[in-house]
Amino acid sequence: MSEFDGKVAIITGGANGMGEAAVRELAGLGATVVIADIDTERAEKVEAEVQAHGGKVKAIHTDVREESQVIALVEQVVSEFGSIDILDNNAASLELTANDPDVISLDPQVLQQTLQGNLIAPFLCCKHVIPVMVENGGGSIINMASVAGLTGDVALTAYALSKAGVIQLTRAVAVQYGKQNVRCNAIAPATILTANVDAYMPEDYRNAYIHNSSTSYLGLPEDVSGLVAFLASDRARYMTGHVIPVDGGITSALAVAHDRRA
Ligand SMILES: NC(=O)c1ccc[n+]([C@@H]2O[C@H](COP(=O)([O-])OP(=O)(O)OC[C@H]3O[C@@H](n4cnc5c(N)ncnc54)[C@H](O)[C@@H]3O)[C@@H](O)[C@H]2O)c1
């Protein structure tokens, strides 16, 4: 008997990258996992693979930017599986980062779309999942933030603003619903070599990142999914409202430290 037997999890953006790793992790630990994603082809592939290994998983096409689709998702999950115990707010509109420069150059429309995909979408999921959790006696929400929400950078302005917002959403939910047994924490990864990042990250940026990390390598999706499972579990019952970096130490070092290394 696993600690996740009988638990129901929604993982937004669970068809790829860190969301997919979390789907495999939680399903492997016995949870019933719903993949809420717009990438139906990949979601169905992950669903089939996890089911082939005996996992309980269901893909439900959902665009989490649309409130009506989030409401429909929550209604379907409750009617089919009876509860929602875990929400991994992982999806983000990452394609917009290609047009996300410094403040002066940033198109306000890109900022608005980024906030819609990266901040309003997880807000909508919290808004509609929390009442179900409260009704069922509690739950755990994990919001995927980023080190970009904790630090300044020369570009990715809209992305950073959205992730800083996700961190504040995390604190608001933790404080507002903690007494009703709903916990909420954020994970702040640095660069994680998902298939997408691995395909598009330029070599010079990759090297700069490793140079400025305290590890000699970048992270993998599985370096994050274990933390998702821990935060989702009762073993993390006294942790709420916090931001946990998974970042090879990048946010714990003085900016010049790695240039001073002998
Ligand atoms: N990969 C990194 O280096 C990194 C670092 C820090 C934070 N993050 C954050 O981690 C999370 C996951 O990133 P990833 O790199 O694994 O992403 P990914 O691109 O590998 O996967 C993202 C998934 O989200 C889905 N998605 C996008 N918009 C959606 C929407 N509106 N509704 C439903 N699904 C949608 C996509 O279809 C895809 O399956 C994101 O919140 C991202 O900002 C990523």
The ligand as an ORCA input file, in Angstrom:
! r2SCAN-3c Opt
* xyz 0 1
  N      12.674     23.762    -18.167
  C      13.231     24.713    -17.429
  O      14.434     24.979    -17.534
  C      12.403     25.470    -16.414
  C      13.071     26.201    -15.434
  C      12.334     26.868    -14.462
  C      10.960     26.768    -14.450
  N      10.316     26.052    -15.413
  C       8.859     25.966    -15.323
  O       8.481     24.602    -15.159
  C       7.229     24.367    -15.786
  C       7.363     23.229    -16.784
  O       8.342     23.591    -17.749
  P       8.921     22.543    -18.798
  O      10.222     23.087    -19.245
  O       8.846     21.180    -18.237
  O       7.881     22.728    -19.997
  P       7.608     21.882    -21.344
  O       7.595     22.867    -22.480
  O       8.509     20.704    -21.451
  O       6.116     21.395    -21.090
  C       5.109     22.332    -20.853
  C       3.767     21.634    -21.030
  O       2.736     22.574    -20.736
  C       1.720     22.445    -21.723
  N       0.968     23.692    -21.808
  C       1.424     24.900    -22.242
  N       0.423     25.808    -22.187
  C      -0.662     25.154    -21.715
  C      -1.999     25.543    -21.449
  N      -2.417     26.799    -21.667
  N      -2.862     24.629    -20.951
  C      -2.455     23.352    -20.719
  N      -1.211     22.912    -20.981
  C      -0.331     23.809    -21.474
  C       2.490     22.108    -22.995
  O       1.654     21.541    -23.992
  C       3.540     21.138    -22.460
  O       3.053     19.818    -22.447
  C       6.814     25.705    -16.399
  O       5.971     26.374    -15.483
  C       8.128     26.448    -16.550
  O       7.955     27.841    -16.542
  C      11.007     25.419    -16.405
*
